[in-house]
Amino acid sequence: MSTRRVTVPPHYEGPTLLVSVTGSDRPGISASIFDALRAFSIDVLDVEQAVLRGQLNLAILVGLDNPDEERRIEDAVANVCVHLGLRVMCTPGQGDTPSPRTGRVIVTMLGHPLNPAQVAAVTSTIRAGGGNIDRIRRLSHWPVTTLQLNVSGATAGELTHALAQVSVEHSVDVAVSAAGLARRGQRLVVMDVDSTLITGEVIEMLAAHAGARDEVARITERAMRGEIDFTESLHARVATLAGLEAGVLDRVRNEIQLTPGARTLCRTLTELGFSVALVSGGFLEIVGPLGEAVGAKYVRANRLEIVDGRLTGRVVGPVIDRAAKAAALREFAASEGLALERTVAIGDGANDLEMLATAGFGIAFNAKPVVAAQADTAVSVPYLDSVLFLLGISAEDVAEAGAV
């Protein structure tokens, strides 16, 4: 069996000319400039173009077979730009990229909104860690602003640690992930349900019908902070439901409110070919129909015991605790034929910690401090679809998926 060897083409080392064009954008600018360049014996090595608030920034790097043509090229481009009301600057040089880029990572900033101090803190930290920002792209501008920074010369582990402190000090969400193929292809996204996919806690909504909401809420809060064992807390909370008619489940299903952006998140992931799973310490009687409504491929949750049309105050079968959540993620990934590196987990409570640690990318969503501190990244804005931007999916991609 032969092994295919992939080689990186050598960098261009001959004389080059960088043509930088700025001004008011309009259709046909690039066509006009390249039409002027076609008369010369040159190679197009690189092109970068961006438009901000109608202002064009276009950079063209060309390789010169005949350096004597440099002046003629400058004059030809200048004539086009004068006609179009643009500014142009031509800078001669030697070669393309001076050295191969190593340590490529993606740094994503997410704010509501972003301010200069936050951007300065992140970019300064990247510089201090030996990283270079090769490219910046805006992924979204509403309801959150998201900037994606392509960085070379740094490692994900070092930047993650350094930027975690920046995130806390400047109240900005920052995620660091590997660049390249790791950002592409199919993924499995596993979500917690209570206070993640939906705004409330189902057990508290059920307890309200038994007059025990405050008592259950106190137990839930302690469990989510990791102060008491989840299984112990679940049995204590479910016991307060004993005697409720099973019809209360239908009423609670109708009371559930999805987290803003939850439906967009699930729809977009599905349209992009990702698989969505719900893993909950809540109850299958609620989570099952919810999973169908948002297009989840997998659902795992506890079961309530019902006898003679009433809740007994007990659960049936093994409890879906923090270990069971992580096990479910591994099981679903195996069913999809995906390595754990291609999985994403989203949660908010202490019982999600093992699942977040098992996934290739663990996201704490409006989470308790103990969870936010241990996850790969934390999201503090109240929009669940902002997770899409952390995965490199732009607002334009989201809009296109919604139109399918």
N, C-alpha and C positions, 0 to 999 in steps of 0.2 A: 504494500500500500504506500503510495507516495504522499508526502506532506507538502501542502501548498505553502509557499513562503510569501508573506506580504511585506513589501518594502515601501518605505516612504520616499517619494521622489525628492531628489536633492533640491535645495533652495537655489533660486536664481542668483547668480553672483555677478552678473554683468552690470553695466551702467543702467540706471533707471531714472524716470521722471515722474514725480508725484504731481498730479493736476488736481487742485482743490477748488471747487466751485460753490459759491454761496449766493443766496438771493431768494426772491419770491418764487415759489413753486408754480408750475403750470404743466400741462401735458406737452410732451415732445422735447423736453430739455435734453434728456439723455440721448435720444435719437439724434438730435442736432449735433451734439458734441462728438458722438461716435462717428457720425457721418463725416465730420471734419477730419477725424483721425484716420479714416480708412485710406487716405492717400499716402500714408507713411508706412515704412517697413518697421513695425513695432509689434510687440506682443503685449496683450492685456494680462497682467499678472494678478490684479486684485481690484475690486470695486466695492465701495461702501457707500450707501445712500440712506439718508434719514430725513424726514420732514417733521418739524415741530412748529405748530401753529402757523402752518403755511409757509414756513421758511425752509428752504432746501439746503442740505449740506451733502455735497457729492464729492467723493474722492476717487480718483482713478490712478492706479499705479501701472506704468507701462515699462517694458524693457526695450532698450534702444539697441538695435543691431548696428545703427550708424549714429554715433553720438553727435555728428555734425548736423543732424536734423533737428537737434534740440530747439534751436531758435525758431525754426520754421514751424515746429509743432506749437510752440508757445504763441506765435503770432496767429496761427489758424484758430486755436481755441479762443484767444482773446477777441478775435473778430466776431466769433459766434456769440460770445458772452456780452460784448458791447451791444450787439443787435437785440439780445434778449434782456438787457438790463441787469446782468449778473456780474458778480465780482469773481475774479479768478486769480490764483496764485500757483505758480509752477516752481517746484523745488527739485533740483537734480540730486542724485545720490548714487549709491552703489549697492546692488543686491536687493533682496526682498527682506525676509525675516532674518535677523542676525543670528539667531540660534533656535533650535527646535524647542517648542513649548513643552514643558514638563509639569507634572503636578496639576493637571487641569481639574478644576472644581467649579461648581455653580453656587453662587451666593444669591439668595433671593431675599429681598427686603419688602415688607408689607406693612403699610401704615394707614391710619384713618384720621387725618391725612399724614403724609410724610413731610418733615420739615428739614431745612438745611443742616441743622445740628445733628440730626439722626444720620443723614447721608454722610456727613463729614466724619462722624464717629466710626461708621462701618468702613468707609474707604481708608481712613487713617489706620485702622486696625489691620486691614489687608496689607497695606504698605509696610507696617511695622513687622508683619509676619513674613516678609520677603515676597509677597504676592504682587502680581501686576494685573491690572484690570484691562483685559483685551477688548472687551465689548460690553456695552450696557444697552439693555432693551427694556422698554416698558411693556409689561404684560397686561396691565389693567389700570384704569384711572377712576373707576366708580363701581361700587361704593367704597372700594379701597384702592389705593395706589400701590402697584407692585412693580418693582424694578428687579430685573434679572441681570446679574453681573457675571460674565465669563472671566474667570481668574486663572492665571497660570503661575507656576513657581511656588505653589503652596500645597499643603496636604489638608484633606477634609478634617482629619482629627484635630490638628493644631488650630485651624480656623474655627471649628465648632466650639472649642473650649474658650478661645479668646472672644468670639462674638457673642457667646452666651452672656458674658458680663455686660457687653454693650447693650444687649437686648433689655436687660433689667434696668440699667442705669438711664437709658434713653427712651424707654417705653416703646420699642419698635420690635416687631416680629422679624427674626432673621433665621433663615434655614440654609444649611450647607449640605451639598450633596455632590456625588461624583458626576463628572461630565461624561460625554461620549455615549456609548451604546447603553450604559446603565439607565439613561433617561428615556430610552425608546422601547417600543414593543409592548406586549401585553403585560398587564399587572393585575394583581388581586388586591382589592381595597376592602378591609374589614373594619366595620364600625361598631362601636358601642351604641346603645339606643338612648337610654334615659340621660337627659341633659347633654346629649350629643346630637343624635338624629332628631330627637324631639326636645321641646323646651323644658319639660317637667319630668317628674319621677312617677312612673305608673303606680308603684306601691303606695305612694302618698295619695294619689288620686283615688285609688280603691279604698284606702283607709279613711278618706273623707266621708265615704258612704257608711262607714262603721263608727263615725264619730271619734276616730283615733288618729287624725292627720297630724296633729302636733307631736304626739308621742312618736309616731313613725318617722316624722321628719327629723327629729333629734337623733334617732338611731341611725338613719340614713346618712346624716351629715358626719357622724363619728366614723361610720364605715368608710365613706368616700375619702376621709382624711387619713385613713389607715390606722385609726386609734383602736378599733376592735375588729375581730375576725369577721370576714364577710359572711361565711356560712352561718355563724352564730347570729349575726344581725338579721340575716334573711329569715331564719326560723322565728326569731322574735317578732319581726314585722308581720310575717304571714299569719302568725297566730292571732293577730288582732282582727283578721278578716273572717274568723270562724263564724258561721251562721248567715253570712251574706248570701242572698239569692244569686244564682249564676248569671241572671240577667244583668247584673251590675257590670259585667264585662263588656256587654254591648254599649252601655251608657258611657263607660270610660273610653272605649274606642272612638266614640263620637266626640269626646272632649279633647282628644289629643291634638296638640299643635306642633306641626313640624318646625324645626329650627329654620329661620330665614336662610334660603339658599340650599336647603337639603334636597328638594326635588330637582333643582338645577344640577347639583353635584351628581346625583345618582343618574339622571338622564344623560348628562354629558359623558360620564364614565362608560355607561352602557353603549352609547353611540360610537365611542372610540374603541370599543372592543374589550374594555376592561371588565372584570367580573367583580360584582359587589356582594358582600356578605354582611349580615347582621349577627352579632354575637352579644347576647344580653344576659345580665343577671336578673332581668325581669321575667316576663311570663309569655310563653309561646302563644297563649290564647289571644294576646294583644300583638305580640311581635310578628307572628305568622302573617296575619292579614296586612300588617304594616309593610312587611317585606314584599308581599305581592304588589302592593300599591306603588312602591318605589322601584320595582324591578330587580330586587335582590335575588341572586342565584342561590345563595345559601342562607339558612337561618338556624340559629342555635340559641335556645333559651330554656328556662325552667318551666315545669308544668305544675299547675295548681291542681290539687285533689278536689274533685267535686262528687258529692254523694247525695242522691235524691234531690238534685237541683240546687244544692247549696254548697258553698265553700266550706271545707272542713278546718281550714287554718293550717294545712300542711301542704308540702310540695311532694310530687311524685318523681322518683328516680334520682339520679346523681345531681347534686347542686352545680350549677354553672358558676364556679368561682373564678378567681384569677388564674389558677392553673388550668382549669377547663377552657377558659377563653384562649389561652395560648395554644393549647392542644387543638382546639377547633381551627385556629389559623393554620397550624401545620397540616392538619387534615385537609382543609380546603385547598391549600397550595399544592399538596400532593395530587388531589383530584384534578387540578388544572394543569399538572405537569410543570409547575413553576418552582424555581428555586426560591428560598426565603428572601433572597436579596431583591426579588421582584414583587414583594408584598409591602403593603402600606397598612398601618393600623392607626385608628383615630379613637381617642377616648378621653375621659375627663377625670375618672376616679381612681383611687388606689387599687381597686380590683382590676384595672386595665393595665397596670404597670408591667406585668409579665408578658402580656400580649404586645404591648408597645416595644418591649425589649426584644422580643422574638422576631418581629417584623423587620424587613430591610430598612424601613423608614417609619419611625413612630412619631405621631403628631398628637400633642396634648391640645385639646380644643377647649378654651375657656376653662381650664382645669384647675384643680386644687394645687397649691404651691408645691407639694411633695411630688406631684405628677409632672408639672411643668418643668421642675428642676431635673428630672431624670429622663424625659423624652428627648428624642433627637432635635425636635423643635417644638415651639409652643405658639399657638395662634390665640390672640387676645381679642380680635374683632368678632362681632356677633354674627358673622355670615359664614355658614358652613361651606359654601361654594368657593370661598377664598382658598380652600385646600387645593383646588385645581391649579391655582397659580404657583403653588409650591411644587407642583409636579411638572411645571414648565408648560402648562396649557394656558394659552392667552385668552383674553376676553373675546377676540375675534373667533377663536376656535369654539368657545362656548356658544357664541351667537349662531355659528354655523351648525353646530350640533343641535341646537334648539329649533332650527328651521327644517331639519330633516323629517 
